[in-house]
Amino acid sequence: MFNAGDIVEFISCDDDPRAIGKTGRILDEVAPGPLTDYRWTVDRISIWIAPVLVRGNEIRKVG
């Protein structure tokens, strides 16, 4: 389970493959639901990559 502010690393990313190997920050204050197809919102990946939606198995916590 992830929390808002957690730093995560991308293992894979169907939304934007350029994010793979990069880190970002979880934005969601609550667990994702049907509106986002149960995907987490991750931001602060890169200046060139907008926030992405990812499933829990596409990311892992860093630190």
Secondary structure, 3 states (H helix, E strand, C coil): CCCCCCEEEECCCCCCHHHCCCEEEECCCCCCCHHHCCCEEEECCECCECCEEECHHHEEECC
